[in-house]
């Protein structure tokens, strides 16, 4: 065990967590982000490259390896949720023609597990699969907190960090408590200009058997557009996904839908 009392596994996790989806990193950048001595970080990175969890490019920078993505994709809960939700997300996407996200609560963060992008949308969207956002700074997070069990909700509202992205972002904890209470009562969250000044986030919960949120369904609008037009479609879709999740039934062939989505996304990015 390292002298600090931290296990090697914990250090490896810190190294992997340094990759935030913003491109390859040098060994020095990894050391700085993981708060480890450069020799220690370099040794861990070398070991991770040797087993395929990280990859080294021609400029001696490092990125997440295919094997790590392969292992992450086997996460049963996230995979099942994405497979069940994807046909409904595609239908919603075709109707609203905006960016659509499926997110889950991960500690004090919102983790995006699926996103459908729209070329027609004028809104700015920073979410991508695998990217985390502070739970109290976005519409998805507000929904996930509002429809969490009381213990989790209270803990997050008391201890989760508050981050001001724009002048519109609410950072006062008392005000955030009121906002979360309103979200729980209304059944939806609207974060107008919280992440980007020109974008509104709109989210609704996907509920499990116990009435708690298992995920959040969200979309982004230009800030000059009303959320009223999108809410009925979002709510209808969230109810359908909630029923499918509770039944464990992905509806139409989820494997085929997932493959079609991956093919379309690959061709859009080519």
Protein Blocks (a to p, Z undefined) as FASTA:
>chain_A
ZZkopafklmmmmmmmmpgonapadfklmmmmnopafklmmmmmmmmmmnopaccdfkop
acddfklmmmmmmmmklmmmmmmmmmmmmmmmmmnopacdddddehjaccdfbdcddfkb
cbdcfbdehiacdfklcfklmmmmmmmcfklmmmmmmmmccddfbfklcfbfklmmmmmm
mmmmnopacdehklpmkbccdddddddfkopafbdcdddddfkbcfklmmmmmmmmmmmm
mmmmmnopghjafklmmmmmmmmmmmmmZZ
